[in-house]
Amino acid sequence: MFIDTHTHIGNDFGTSPDLFVENAKQAGVKYLIASFCEKEDLLLSTEFVDKYKNLYACVGYHPEISNKIVDKDYEILEETIQKNPKIVAIGEIGLDYYWEKDNKETQREVFRKQLELAEKLHLPVVIHSRDAMNETYEILKEFKGVKGVIHCFSGSLEMAKKFIDLGYYLGIGGVLTFKNSKLGSVVEQLPLTSLLLETDSPYLAPEPVRGTTNESKNIPYIAKKIADLKGISIEEVGTVTTKNAMQLFDLTN
């Protein structure tokens, strides 16, 4: 059994949501945690978690939309979370200095306010960090009561250990399988108890389906790569990473 701890699902991603969920089920992916991180996505999150029994949601404001966030939006976010028990995390939130370089202070403010909300509601967070790894780490250190996952982790072994020491899991996706990826040498040295599986679908499809529209059904390819790197069975990877996800997101069997 597997859990895709980070996917994006909708009506415009190339695969119908019904088929997307069924394909995942057939591949042994029992639970999906979908990220809804645009303002207009908040209502959509409720629609999807109500429709699919095995789908949970994380909601939040992505750093790319930081300039659009006003005080009222934090109230709406909190109300949305409190109304639906299948919202299991706040995310994806964080810093993105790759696409957005001119609003760093605004990004930091939006990030901190959502971390404060996670602290208040006792929820984990799903962290997006691009070209801002050190600063992300420094901000997370300020919120010692908040735990979560570093989504799409692709940093160094040193940085991986720093996040793990803070109590964070590392989300490992299709990048691990890419031929030019350096992530394998890092994952090989990390404890399986600190890893989560994710696709970030419809993006970053793993080998051998790289270049296609990614789906949660591709989680086993990522699990197989981890198993090969560590010299263990894919079943062990599934068992341990599933336990990790269920603990972090407080999922039920």
Secondary structure, DSSP 8 states (H G I E B T S, - for coil): -EEEEEE---TTSSS-HHHHHHHHHHTTEEEEEEEE-STTHHHHHHHHHHH-TTEEEEE---GGGGGG--HHHHHHHHHHHHH-TTEEEEEEEEEETTT--S-HHHHHHHHHHHHHHHHHHT--EEEEEES-HHHHHHHHHT-TT--EEETT----HHHHHHHHHTT-EEEE-GGGGSTT-SHHHHHTTS-GGGEEE---TTS---TTSTTS---GGGHHHHHHHHHHHHTS-HHHHHHHHHHHHHHHHT---
